[in-house]
């Protein structure tokens, strides 16, 4: 397949995900992209690309946090908060 030129529109697939799992091989970093608990896509990338992506994402989130004055929680932060909430609930609490 020939690379597109300026006169040919490029159609890209879009994907939303809300989870991931990471793994290392002897040559690459692998990212399993997950949506609502179901694997959707496996990404493999070089260590250099993975490191560059990590730095770029960190820079992007740091910018967002700086301009909004709000720290973005990680899923680990949210999970820890929900665990604390669950531990504080009385056993016979009614649900709303």
Number of C-alpha atoms within 10 A of each C-alpha: 3 4 6 9 8 6 6 8 8 9 6 6 4 5 9 9 14 11 15 16 11 12 10 13 10 6 10 16 18 18 17 16 20 17 14 9 11 13 14 15 14 13 11 18 15 14 16 11 13 16 13 12 13 12 11 12 12 12 12 12 12 15 12 14 13 11 8 10 9 10 11 12 9 9 11 9 11 11 12 12 12 12 11 11 10 11 10 9 10 8 8 6 7 7 4 3
